[in-house]
Amino acid sequence: MLQDAQQVANGISGADIASLGRYIGAGIAMGLGAIGPGIGEGIAAAHTVDAMARQPEMEGALLRTMVLGQAIAESTGIYSLVVAIVLLFVMK
Amino acid sequence: MLEHLGEKLILHIPIGGVTIDVDVMTMIMSWVVIVLLVGLAFLLRRGLRQDVEAKPTRVQALLDGLIDLLQKQFTDNFSSERLARELFPFVSTLFLFVLFSNWLSIIPYLQSPTQNLNVTLGFAVLVLVMSQVLAIRAKGVKKHLASYAQPYAFILPLNIVGEFGRTLSHAFRLFGNVFGGAILIAVVTDRFAPVVVPAGLNAFFGLFVGAVQAFVFALLAVAYINVSVEG
């Protein structure tokens, strides 16, 4: 049993550990990075729906402002996506 | 397999000691978009009436509606009438190019040029230069530079970094959305569901996200230029 584990441990190289780190890092970056934009965009959409229900005639301007605000809120999520892509495909 | 995802066909052209790297696929696809837009412009122009008195043709009604729609979306956000009139062609050109680039990716074997960070960064830098030039024209060099030290002098480095951060995030937003969608489609097609699902994903990422991101890109260009000219 102990010898088997020893053999497996000897088979693991530094490159394996490095790629393990890359995969875990990409997962964490994407998972945590998606929380913020998700909450933020949800809040923006909720309040826009509120405002639209109150003043339906403002719909066009509200929609435009909502999309703009959501796009800005989304940037942090996009950054983590870029980091995850770099970890997965660029760093080898 | 997915190993081909990050691979690119790159042409190295040495010119007088400097090597210029050209991404062939992006170049071809950009030209496809350009030819498409110019061809469409010539095609639709033929449908316009020649004299003002005549009844509008169908093509004319369509174009009137489209231009009206774009004008309503983009020009409301400009602070002055003059700026809106001057910048409407620039902003709508950006919008149409990005829109057609994004929509191109729904055709198999074609890539959107906006999948390349260099393309989106080029557009973002274009917007940055445009905002600087217009701000200097509106306020003069001295006043424009002084506006970076507003409201307090010690905030100056923050404002300068913010200016470049804005441009970077402008470029990364479009690139990340389009490239992320492309990777997701590639992974799903390759590993999970090669038949029906990719069509739906293509429709969502290519048509819907593509249109929203093109609109957001143009709208943010309007906002950035407006802030520079105003502030």
Interface residues (C-beta under 8 A of the other chain):
Chain A: G60 A61 R64 V67 L68 A71 I72 E74 S75 I78 Y79 L81 V82 I85 F89 V90
Chain B: L5 G6 K72 Q73 D76 N77 S169 F172 R173 F175 G176 N177 F179 G180 I183 V212 Q213 F215 V216 L219 L220 A223
